[in-house]
Amino acid sequence: MPATDSANAATRAILDAALVEFERHGFRRVALDDVARRAGVSRTTIYRRFANKDDLVAAVIERENAVLFTDIAAELTRAAKPANYYVEAFTQSILMFRRHRVLNQMMTEEPAMVLDLARRHYGAAIERMADALRVIFPAGFADRIGAAAVDDLAATILRYAAVVLLLPSAEPLDTPDELRAFAERHFVPSLPTALRAVPV
């Protein structure tokens, strides 16, 4: 196996092991020794790739977020044409995030960590969400509204998703219909006028 392939395989093993450890024991209680043991590598191998545990956590979340956004795009592409793509993109983002045990666990148990990661990786998250929107929109729609509008929509979805996932609510926001109603009342009116004026 070439050295690059071997290094990539070790990195994948470390990230896979960390994901399992974080799910089973929580982000704060896991030590790098636990991850190294599960991955079958030394601590030195981990430190060659990640400066510290915080970097490892960020890498795991980054990878899982990338998979999540791809899954959101795939789910919306498979589904029947929604009444409103904006509402459905928002709703499915919330539902699929909650189904991801580690990401949802981080939201409920480590909200301060979530905010710190958001500050450091917000640009990448917007880019991933914008890519997902380009996949689920009808052909030509993303080009019609322009890249800036797609990025603006992605940022707004993430901002309101954080509100739903991190903050308590006086109204129930558990079912798809409850989330759609929230999106129609709060999320859609917050979109730029240029976006709301374009039928999708």
C-alpha positions as a Markdown table, in Angstrom:
| # | Residue | x | y | z |
|---|---|---|---|---|
| 1 | Met | 0.0 | 0.0 | 0.0 |
| 2 | Pro | 1.4 | 3.4 | -0.9 |
| 3 | Ala | 2.4 | 5.7 | 2.0 |
| 4 | Thr | -0.4 | 8.2 | 1.1 |
| 5 | Asp | -3.0 | 5.4 | 1.1 |
| 6 | Ser | -1.7 | 4.1 | 4.4 |
| 7 | Ala | -1.8 | 7.6 | 6.0 |
| 8 | Asn | -5.3 | 8.1 | 4.7 |
| 9 | Ala | -6.4 | 4.7 | 6.1 |
| 10 | Ala | -4.9 | 5.6 | 9.5 |
| 11 | Thr | -6.7 | 8.9 | 9.5 |
| 12 | Arg | -10.0 | 7.3 | 8.6 |
| 13 | Ala | -9.5 | 4.7 | 11.4 |
| 14 | Ile | -8.8 | 7.5 | 13.9 |
| 15 | Leu | -11.9 | 9.4 | 12.9 |
| 16 | Asp | -14.1 | 6.3 | 12.9 |
| 17 | Ala | -12.8 | 5.3 | 16.4 |
| 18 | Ala | -13.3 | 8.8 | 17.7 |
| 19 | Leu | -16.8 | 8.9 | 16.5 |
| 20 | Val | -17.6 | 5.6 | 18.3 |
| 21 | Glu | -15.9 | 6.9 | 21.5 |
| 22 | Phe | -17.7 | 10.2 | 21.4 |
| 23 | Glu | -21.1 | 8.5 | 21.0 |
| 24 | Arg | -20.5 | 6.1 | 23.8 |
| 25 | His | -18.8 | 8.3 | 26.4 |
| 26 | Gly | -19.4 | 11.9 | 25.4 |
| 27 | Phe | -17.0 | 14.5 | 24.0 |
| 28 | Arg | -15.5 | 15.6 | 27.3 |
| 29 | Arg | -14.8 | 12.2 | 28.9 |
| 30 | Val | -13.0 | 10.6 | 25.9 |
| 31 | Ala | -9.2 | 10.7 | 26.1 |
| 32 | Leu | -6.9 | 10.3 | 23.1 |
| 33 | Asp | -5.6 | 7.0 | 24.6 |
| 34 | Asp | -9.2 | 5.7 | 24.2 |
| 35 | Val | -9.3 | 6.7 | 20.5 |
| 36 | Ala | -5.8 | 5.3 | 19.8 |
| 37 | Arg | -6.7 | 1.9 | 21.4 |
| 38 | Arg | -9.9 | 1.6 | 19.4 |
| 39 | Ala | -8.2 | 2.7 | 16.2 |
| 40 | Gly | -5.3 | 0.3 | 16.7 |
| 41 | Val | -2.7 | 3.2 | 16.4 |
| 42 | Ser | -0.4 | 5.0 | 18.8 |
| 43 | Arg | -0.9 | 8.4 | 20.4 |
| 44 | Thr | 2.0 | 9.6 | 18.2 |
| 45 | Thr | 0.1 | 8.6 | 15.1 |
| 46 | Ile | -2.9 | 10.7 | 16.3 |
| 47 | Tyr | -0.6 | 13.7 | 17.1 |
| 48 | Arg | 0.9 | 13.6 | 13.6 |
| 49 | Arg | -2.5 | 14.3 | 12.2 |
| 50 | Phe | -4.3 | 16.3 | 15.0 |
| 51 | Ala | -2.5 | 18.8 | 17.3 |
| 52 | Asn | -4.8 | 18.1 | 20.2 |
| 53 | Lys | -8.2 | 16.6 | 21.1 |
| 54 | Asp | -10.0 | 19.8 | 20.1 |
| 55 | Asp | -8.6 | 19.4 | 16.6 |
| 56 | Leu | -9.7 | 15.8 | 16.5 |
| 57 | Val | -13.3 | 16.7 | 17.6 |
| 58 | Ala | -13.4 | 19.4 | 14.9 |
| 59 | Ala | -12.3 | 16.9 | 12.3 |
| 60 | Val | -14.9 | 14.4 | 13.3 |
| 61 | Ile | -17.7 | 17.0 | 13.3 |
| 62 | Glu | -16.5 | 18.4 | 9.9 |
| 63 | Arg | -16.6 | 14.9 | 8.3 |
| 64 | Glu | -20.0 | 14.0 | 9.8 |
| 65 | Asn | -21.4 | 17.4 | 8.7 |
| 66 | Ala | -20.2 | 16.8 | 5.2 |
| 67 | Val | -21.9 | 13.4 | 5.1 |
| 68 | Leu | -25.1 | 14.9 | 6.7 |
| 69 | Phe | -25.4 | 17.7 | 4.0 |
| 70 | Thr | -24.9 | 15.2 | 1.2 |
| 71 | Asp | -27.7 | 13.0 | 2.8 |
| 72 | Ile | -30.0 | 16.0 | 3.1 |
| 73 | Ala | -29.5 | 16.8 | -0.6 |
| 74 | Ala | -30.1 | 13.1 | -1.5 |
| 75 | Glu | -33.3 | 12.9 | 0.7 |
| 76 | Leu | -34.8 | 16.0 | -0.9 |
| 77 | Thr | -33.9 | 14.9 | -4.4 |
| 78 | Arg | -35.7 | 11.6 | -3.8 |
| 79 | Ala | -38.8 | 13.2 | -2.2 |
| 80 | Ala | -41.8 | 14.4 | -4.1 |
| 81 | Lys | -41.7 | 18.1 | -5.2 |
| 82 | Pro | -42.4 | 20.1 | -2.0 |
| 83 | Ala | -44.8 | 23.0 | -1.8 |
| 84 | Asn | -41.9 | 25.2 | -0.8 |
| 85 | Tyr | -38.2 | 24.2 | -1.3 |
| 86 | Tyr | -37.1 | 26.7 | 1.3 |
| 87 | Val | -39.3 | 25.3 | 3.9 |
| 88 | Glu | -38.5 | 21.7 | 3.1 |
| 89 | Ala | -34.7 | 22.3 | 3.0 |
| 90 | Phe | -35.0 | 23.9 | 6.5 |
| 91 | Thr | -37.3 | 21.1 | 7.8 |
| 92 | Gln | -35.2 | 18.2 | 6.6 |
| 93 | Ser | -32.0 | 19.8 | 7.8 |
| 94 | Ile | -33.4 | 19.8 | 11.4 |
| 95 | Leu | -34.9 | 16.3 | 11.2 |
| 96 | Met | -31.7 | 14.7 | 9.8 |
| 97 | Phe | -29.5 | 16.5 | 12.2 |
| 98 | Arg | -31.6 | 15.1 | 15.1 |
| 99 | Arg | -31.3 | 11.6 | 13.7 |
| 100 | His | -27.5 | 11.8 | 13.8 |
| 101 | Arg | -26.7 | 10.5 | 17.2 |
| 102 | Val | -23.3 | 12.1 | 17.7 |
| 103 | Leu | -24.2 | 15.5 | 16.2 |
| 104 | Asn | -27.4 | 15.7 | 18.1 |
| 105 | Gln | -25.7 | 14.6 | 21.3 |
| 106 | Met | -23.2 | 17.4 | 20.9 |
| 107 | Met | -26.0 | 19.9 | 20.5 |
| 108 | Thr | -27.8 | 18.8 | 23.7 |
| 109 | Glu | -24.7 | 18.1 | 25.9 |
| 110 | Glu | -22.1 | 20.5 | 24.6 |
| 111 | Pro | -23.8 | 23.7 | 23.3 |
| 112 | Ala | -20.7 | 25.8 | 24.1 |
| 113 | Met | -18.6 | 23.5 | 22.0 |
| 114 | Val | -21.1 | 23.8 | 19.2 |
| 115 | Leu | -20.9 | 27.6 | 19.2 |
| 116 | Asp | -17.1 | 27.5 | 19.3 |
| 117 | Leu | -17.0 | 25.1 | 16.3 |
| 118 | Ala | -19.6 | 27.3 | 14.5 |
| 119 | Arg | -17.4 | 30.3 | 14.9 |
| 120 | Arg | -14.3 | 28.4 | 13.5 |
| 121 | His | -16.0 | 26.5 | 10.7 |
| 122 | Tyr | -19.1 | 28.6 | 9.7 |
| 123 | Gly | -17.8 | 29.4 | 6.2 |
| 124 | Ala | -17.3 | 25.7 | 5.4 |
| 125 | Ala | -20.8 | 24.9 | 6.7 |
| 126 | Ile | -22.3 | 27.6 | 4.5 |
| 127 | Glu | -20.4 | 26.2 | 1.5 |
| 128 | Arg | -21.7 | 22.7 | 2.2 |
| 129 | Met | -25.3 | 23.8 | 2.7 |
| 130 | Ala | -25.1 | 25.9 | -0.5 |
| 131 | Asp | -23.8 | 22.9 | -2.4 |
| 132 | Ala | -26.8 | 20.8 | -1.1 |
| 133 | Leu | -29.2 | 23.5 | -2.2 |
| 134 | Arg | -27.8 | 23.5 | -5.7 |
| 135 | Val | -28.5 | 19.8 | -5.9 |
| 136 | Ile | -32.1 | 19.9 | -4.6 |
| 137 | Phe | -33.3 | 23.1 | -6.5 |
| 138 | Pro | -35.0 | 22.7 | -9.8 |
| 139 | Ala | -32.7 | 22.8 | -12.8 |
| 140 | Gly | -31.4 | 26.3 | -13.5 |
| 141 | Phe | -32.9 | 27.8 | -10.3 |
| 142 | Ala | -29.6 | 28.3 | -8.5 |
| 143 | Asp | -28.1 | 30.0 | -11.6 |
| 144 | Arg | -31.2 | 32.2 | -11.9 |
| 145 | Ile | -31.0 | 33.6 | -8.3 |
| 146 | Gly | -27.2 | 33.8 | -8.3 |
| 147 | Ala | -24.4 | 32.5 | -6.1 |
| 148 | Ala | -24.8 | 35.3 | -3.5 |
| 149 | Ala | -28.5 | 34.5 | -3.0 |
| 150 | Val | -27.8 | 30.8 | -2.6 |
| 151 | Asp | -25.1 | 31.5 | 0.0 |
| 152 | Asp | -27.5 | 33.9 | 1.8 |
| 153 | Leu | -30.2 | 31.2 | 1.9 |
| 154 | Ala | -27.7 | 28.6 | 3.2 |
| 155 | Ala | -26.6 | 31.0 | 6.0 |
| 156 | Thr | -30.2 | 31.8 | 6.9 |
| 157 | Ile | -31.1 | 28.1 | 7.1 |
| 158 | Leu | -28.1 | 27.4 | 9.4 |
| 159 | Arg | -28.9 | 30.4 | 11.6 |
| 160 | Tyr | -32.5 | 29.4 | 12.1 |
| 161 | Ala | -31.6 | 25.7 | 12.5 |
| 162 | Ala | -29.2 | 26.7 | 15.3 |
| 163 | Val | -32.1 | 28.5 | 17.0 |
| 164 | Val | -34.3 | 25.4 | 16.8 |
| 165 | Leu | -31.6 | 23.0 | 17.9 |
| 166 | Leu | -30.0 | 25.0 | 20.6 |
| 167 | Leu | -32.7 | 27.1 | 22.2 |
| 168 | Pro | -35.8 | 26.1 | 24.2 |
| 169 | Ser | -39.1 | 26.8 | 22.5 |
| 170 | Ala | -42.5 | 27.8 | 23.8 |
| 171 | Glu | -44.1 | 25.8 | 20.9 |
| 172 | Pro | -43.5 | 22.2 | 20.1 |
| 173 | Leu | -41.0 | 21.7 | 17.3 |
| 174 | Asp | -40.8 | 17.9 | 17.1 |
| 175 | Thr | -42.7 | 16.7 | 14.1 |
| 176 | Pro | -42.1 | 17.6 | 10.4 |
| 177 | Asp | -45.4 | 19.6 | 10.3 |
| 178 | Glu | -44.5 | 21.6 | 13.4 |
| 179 | Leu | -41.1 | 22.4 | 11.9 |
| 180 | Arg | -42.7 | 23.4 | 8.6 |
| 181 | Ala | -45.2 | 25.7 | 10.4 |
| 182 | Phe | -42.3 | 27.3 | 12.3 |
| 183 | Ala | -40.4 | 27.8 | 9.0 |
| 184 | Glu | -43.4 | 29.4 | 7.3 |
| 185 | Arg | -44.0 | 31.8 | 10.3 |
| 186 | His | -40.4 | 32.7 | 11.1 |
| 187 | Phe | -37.8 | 31.4 | 8.6 |
| 188 | Val | -39.4 | 32.3 | 5.3 |
| 189 | Pro | -40.3 | 35.9 | 6.3 |
| 190 | Ser | -36.6 | 36.4 | 7.3 |
| 191 | Leu | -35.3 | 35.6 | 3.8 |
| 192 | Pro | -34.2 | 38.5 | 1.6 |
| 193 | Thr | -37.0 | 40.0 | -0.5 |
| 194 | Ala | -35.2 | 39.0 | -3.7 |
| 195 | Leu | -35.4 | 35.3 | -2.6 |
| 196 | Arg | -39.0 | 35.4 | -1.4 |
| 197 | Ala | -40.1 | 37.1 | -4.7 |
| 198 | Val | -38.7 | 34.2 | -6.8 |
| 199 | Pro | -41.1 | 31.2 | -7.0 |
| 200 | Val | -39.4 | 27.8 | -6.4 |
